[in-house]
Amino acid sequence: MLMIVSLAIAKKLLLACLLQTLINMAYCCLILFGKLIQQIVFGHLRVVEQQVIHTMKLLECLTWLLIEQFFFTACFSVDI
């Protein structure tokens, strides 16, 4: 019985990791596509604009980390 439960948990973890990987890949592709469009339309950015974008990226990364933490604690809080 314990092995069946642990296999089910392992499958759930594997699916969550695969889903997270796909989401991260899509997110990175969108960022690269946006950066390409930005480079084509506006050319090189000024230093101030680059700093603002860098700050926004840091805040966005922190937000994603909080979302991932919430997702994993919500999905994998298994009572055994």
N, C-alpha and C positions, 0 to 999 in steps of 0.2 A: 504494500500500500504506500509506504514511504517513497519507494522508487518511482511509482506512478506520479505522485505529487511532485517530486523533484524533477521528473522529466517534463511535466506540464509547466513548471516554473522556468525550466531551462528553455523550453520552446517560446514561452512568453517573453523572456529576456532577449532571445535571439531575434524575434520579430520586432521588438522595440528598438534594438540596436540597428537592424536593417532599415527600419522606418526613419530613425534619427539620421542615419547615413544618407538616405535618399533626400530627406529634407535639407540637410546641410549642403549636399551637392547642388540641389536646385537653387538654394539661397546663394551659393557662390557663383553659379552661372548667371543668375540675375544681377548680381553685383558687377561681374565682369562685363555683361552686356550693357548695363547702365553706364559703367565707366567708359566703354567704347563710344557710346552715343555722346556722352559728355565731352570726350576728347574731340570727336568729330565736330560737334556743334560749337563748343566754346573755346577749344584749344587749351593751352596750358593755363592752369589756375594761378592766381596770386598766392603768396605765402599765407595771408590771412584767411583766404578761402580754404586753403588746404588744411589749416589748423582747425577750422570749424568742422570740416568734414571728418577729420581725424577724431575730434571730440565726439561727434555724433556716432561714429563707428564704435568708439569705446562704450558709450552708453547703450548702443544697440547690442553689443556683445554681452554686457552685463544683464540686459533684459532677457536675452536668449538663455543665459545661464540660469537665471531665476525661473524661467518657464520650464527648462529641462529639469531642474531640481523639483519643481512642483509636479511635473508629469511623472517622474520616476517614483516619487513618494506616494502619489495618488494611485499609480498603476500597480506598484509592487509591494504595497502594504498588505502582505498575506498573513492571515492568522492560521498558524499550524497547531 
